[in-house]
Amino acid sequence: MTTNSLTTSRSAGRTGDKVFSTAAMAAGCLILAVLFGVALFLVVQAIPALVAPPESIQGGQGFFAYIGPIVVGTLIAAVIALVIATPVAIGVALFISHYAPRRLASGLGYVVDLLAAIPSVVYGAWGAAFLAKEISPAYDWLAKNLGWIPLFQGPASATGKTILTAGIVLSVMVLPIITSLTREIFLQTPKLHEEAALALGATRWEMIRMAVLPFGRAGIVSAVMLGLGRALGETMAVALVLSSGVLTASLIQSGNQTIAAEIALNFPEASGLKVNTLIAAGLVLFVITLGVNMIARWIITRHKEFSGAN
């Protein structure tokens, strides 16, 4: 190869690098611009509701008195979903990546990915038509035997449409997301670390505890936070499952509501200040989601120095 051809090849490579770098930077700036535009729209549209007289807001006590119970309901449903889904998802991911035979693991992985593609309205219809009805006797038992605990205080909902039912439905929805991400993280664990632990006499569980879980710690946090983001913003499934009502500490009574479901149920008929109120509720959900992602990023950054691979 001549000197001229080498020079031409290097020039073409540098040109390609510049084009790719410019395109990547433009894409990043576009994302930031869209995010800023959404935030600006929410703030501008929410201001009338934030400064309106308290009596003009639903409930007659002001916006923050209106949004407070809904925020609590949103957080309760999301926490229930994560408490149920996270250990199950990690267990399923470990089984697929380190215990199941290759053929079985491939089939299970396909099923998990398929579950993630099911529309949320299908989960909501299943929760409202089947799960709520079937789980209602269990709520009666909880109210009768554990009613002294505020979380299970009766009377239990006769329809089964409670915040606990919504949390269970959300856990089923976020389960495939957390499972898929953690499975891929576990599969990336360095084989040398796994083989070294086994060679030193560790059992398979000890190898997983010493090599696989430390390596995937940051990835597990990312997967859980991604699942939390979907649980916080889920609309149709929660709207179909929950019965409207006031905020209650009991998980088995009718009541509680989430921000996303509140917006979805009321926005079509809303007008005037009510629209601004619902958009302000969306702003609150936007801030909560942004805060959750920032906390997750901080946790991941804090633990990235030790990933099990260094």
C-alpha positions in Angstrom: 0.0 0.0 0.0 1.4 3.4 -1.0 1.8 6.4 1.2 -0.9 8.3 -0.6 -3.4 5.5 -0.1 -2.5 5.3 3.6 -3.0 9.1 4.0 -6.4 8.9 2.2 -7.5 6.0 4.4 -6.6 7.9 7.6 -8.3 11.1 6.4 -11.5 9.1 5.7 -11.3 7.5 9.1 -10.9 10.9 10.8 -13.8 12.2 8.8 -16.0 9.2 9.8 -15.0 9.8 13.5 -16.0 13.5 13.2 -19.3 12.7 11.6 -20.1 10.0 14.2 -19.1 12.3 17.1 -21.2 15.1 15.7 -24.2 12.9 15.2 -23.9 11.4 18.8 -23.6 14.9 20.3 -26.6 16.1 18.3 -28.6 13.1 19.6 -27.6 13.8 23.2 -28.5 17.5 22.8 -31.8 16.6 21.3 -32.7 14.4 24.2 -31.8 17.2 26.6 -33.8 19.7 24.6 -36.9 17.5 24.6 -36.6 16.9 28.3 -36.3 20.6 28.9 -39.3 21.4 26.7 -41.4 18.9 28.5 -40.4 20.3 31.9 -41.0 23.8 30.7 -44.5 22.9 29.4 -45.4 21.2 32.6 -44.2 24.2 34.7 -46.0 26.8 32.6 -49.3 24.9 32.6 -49.1 24.0 36.3 -48.6 27.6 37.5 -52.4 28.5 37.4 -53.2 25.5 39.6 -50.3 26.2 42.0 -51.4 29.8 42.6 -55.2 29.3 42.4 -57.3 29.9 45.5 -57.6 26.7 47.6 -61.4 26.6 47.2 -61.1 26.4 43.4 -59.1 23.1 43.6 -60.8 19.8 43.9 -61.4 19.1 47.6 -61.4 22.8 48.5 -58.1 22.7 50.4 -55.6 23.7 47.8 -53.4 21.8 45.3 -51.0 20.3 47.8 -53.8 18.9 49.9 -55.3 17.4 46.7 -52.0 15.9 45.4 -50.7 14.6 48.7 -52.8 11.5 49.1 -52.3 10.6 45.4 -48.6 10.9 45.8 -48.7 8.6 48.8 -50.9 6.1 46.8 -48.4 6.2 43.9 -45.5 5.4 46.2 -47.3 2.7 48.1 -48.2 0.9 44.8 -44.7 1.2 43.5 -43.1 -0.1 46.8 -45.5 -3.1 46.9 -44.5 -3.9 43.3 -40.8 -3.8 44.0 -41.0 -5.7 47.3 -42.7 -8.5 45.5 -41.0 -8.4 42.1 -37.3 -7.8 43.0 -36.5 -11.0 44.9 -38.5 -13.1 42.5 -36.8 -11.5 39.5 -33.3 -12.0 40.9 -34.1 -15.6 41.7 -35.4 -16.3 38.2 -32.4 -14.5 36.6 -30.0 -16.6 38.6 -31.9 -19.8 37.7 -31.8 -18.9 34.0 -28.1 -17.8 34.0 -26.5 -20.4 36.4 -28.8 -23.3 37.2 -31.1 -24.2 34.3 -29.9 -26.4 31.4 -29.1 -24.4 28.3 -32.2 -25.5 26.4 -34.5 -24.8 29.3 -32.8 -21.5 30.0 -33.3 -20.4 26.4 -37.0 -21.2 26.5 -37.4 -19.4 29.9 -35.6 -16.4 28.6 -37.9 -16.2 25.6 -41.0 -16.4 27.9 -39.7 -13.7 30.1 -39.0 -11.4 27.2 -42.5 -12.2 25.8 -44.1 -11.2 29.1 -42.4 -7.8 28.9 -44.1 -7.2 25.5 -47.6 -7.7 26.8 -49.6 -4.4 26.8 -50.4 -3.0 30.2 -54.1 -2.9 29.5 -54.0 -6.7 29.3 -52.5 -6.9 32.8 -55.1 -4.4 34.0 -58.0 -6.4 32.6 -56.5 -9.6 34.1 -56.2 -7.9 37.5 -59.7 -6.4 37.4 -61.6 -9.4 36.0 -59.7 -12.3 37.6 -57.2 -11.4 40.3 -59.3 -9.0 42.3 -62.2 -11.5 42.5 -59.9 -14.5 43.4 -57.9 -12.6 46.0 -60.9 -11.1 47.8 -61.3 -14.1 50.2 -57.7 -13.7 51.2 -58.4 -10.0 52.1 -61.3 -11.1 54.3 -58.9 -13.6 56.1 -56.3 -10.8 56.6 -58.9 -8.4 58.0 -60.2 -11.1 60.4 -56.9 -12.4 61.7 -54.5 -9.6 61.2 -56.8 -6.6 61.4 -55.0 -5.3 64.4 -52.2 -4.3 62.1 -53.0 -1.0 60.4 -52.0 -2.3 57.0 -54.6 -5.0 57.1 -57.3 -3.2 59.0 -60.9 -4.0 57.8 -63.4 -3.9 56.4 -61.8 -5.6 53.4 -63.0 -4.5 50.0 -65.8 -6.8 48.7 -64.6 -6.3 45.1 -60.9 -6.9 45.8 -60.0 -3.7 44.0 -57.4 -2.3 46.4 -54.0 -0.8 46.4 -52.5 -4.2 47.3 -54.2 -5.7 44.2 -52.8 -2.9 42.1 -49.3 -3.5 43.6 -49.5 -7.2 42.8 -50.5 -6.4 39.2 -47.6 -3.9 38.9 -45.2 -6.5 40.3 -46.2 -8.9 37.5 -45.6 -6.1 35.0 -42.2 -5.0 36.2 -41.0 -8.6 36.9 -39.9 -9.4 33.3 -38.1 -6.1 33.0 -36.0 -6.6 36.1 -35.5 -10.3 35.2 -34.2 -9.6 31.7 -31.7 -6.9 32.7 -30.4 -8.8 35.7 -30.0 -12.0 33.7 -27.9 -10.2 31.1 -25.8 -8.7 33.9 -25.2 -12.1 35.6 -24.2 -13.7 32.2 -21.5 -11.1 31.9 -19.7 -12.2 35.1 -16.1 -13.0 34.3 -15.8 -16.8 34.0 -12.4 -16.7 35.6 -13.9 -15.4 38.8 -16.6 -18.1 38.8 -14.1 -20.9 38.1 -11.6 -19.6 40.7 -14.3 -19.6 43.4 -15.3 -23.2 42.4 -11.7 -24.3 42.3 -11.2 -23.1 45.8 -14.0 -25.3 47.0 -16.9 -22.9 47.0 -20.4 -24.3 46.4 -22.4 -22.9 43.5 -24.4 -20.7 45.9 -21.1 -19.4 47.5 -19.7 -18.7 44.1 -22.8 -16.7 43.2 -22.7 -14.8 46.5 -18.9 -14.0 46.2 -18.5 -13.5 42.4 -21.8 -13.0 40.6 -23.9 -10.8 42.9 -21.0 -8.3 43.7 -20.3 -8.0 39.9 -24.0 -7.4 39.2 -24.8 -5.0 42.1 -24.9 -1.8 40.0 -26.8 -3.6 37.2 -29.4 -4.9 39.7 -29.9 -1.4 41.1 -30.4 -0.1 37.5 -32.9 -2.8 36.7 -34.9 -2.2 39.9 -34.9 1.6 39.3 -36.1 1.0 35.7 -38.9 -1.2 37.1 -39.7 1.4 39.6 -40.0 4.0 36.8 -42.6 1.9 35.1 -44.5 1.2 38.3 -44.6 4.9 39.1 -45.9 5.9 35.6 -48.2 3.0 34.9 -51.7 4.2 34.0 -54.2 1.8 32.5 -53.5 -1.3 34.6 -53.9 0.7 37.8 -56.9 2.6 36.5 -58.7 -0.7 35.8 -57.8 -2.3 39.1 -58.2 0.5 41.6 -61.5 1.8 43.0 -61.5 5.5 43.6 -61.5 6.5 47.3 -59.8 8.5 50.0 -56.3 7.7 51.3 -56.2 4.9 53.8 -53.4 3.2 55.6 -55.0 -0.2 55.0 -53.9 -2.1 51.9 -57.1 -4.2 51.7 -59.7 -1.4 51.9 -61.1 0.4 48.8 -59.4 3.7 48.3 -56.1 5.2 47.4 -55.2 6.4 43.9 -52.0 7.0 41.8 -51.1 10.1 39.9 -51.0 8.4 36.5 -54.4 6.8 37.0 -55.9 10.1 38.4 -54.8 11.9 35.2 -56.0 9.2 32.9 -59.4 8.9 34.5 -60.1 12.7 34.7 -58.3 14.3 31.8 -60.8 13.5 29.0 -63.7 15.4 30.8 -61.5 18.1 32.4 -61.7 21.7 31.4 -60.4 25.1 32.7 -58.5 25.0 35.9 -59.0 21.2 36.3 -56.7 20.7 33.2 -54.0 22.8 34.9 -54.5 20.8 38.1 -54.0 17.5 36.3 -50.9 18.9 34.5 -49.5 20.0 37.8 -50.0 16.5 39.1 -48.0 15.3 36.0 -45.3 17.8 37.0 -45.2 16.2 40.5 -44.8 12.7 38.9 -42.1 14.1 36.6 -40.2 15.4 39.6 -40.6 12.1 41.5 -39.4 10.1 38.5 -36.4 12.4 38.0 -35.5 12.2 41.7 -35.6 8.4 41.6 -33.4 8.3 38.6 -30.9 10.7 40.2 -30.8 8.6 43.3 -30.2 5.5 41.3 -27.4 7.1 39.4 -25.8 8.1 42.6 -26.0 4.6 44.0 -24.5 3.1 40.8 -21.7 5.7 40.8 -21.0 5.0 44.4 -20.5 1.2 43.8 -18.9 1.3 40.4 -15.4 1.3 41.9 -15.9 -2.3 43.0 -18.0 -4.4 40.5 -16.5 -7.8 41.3 -14.5 -7.6 38.1 -11.6 -5.5 39.3 
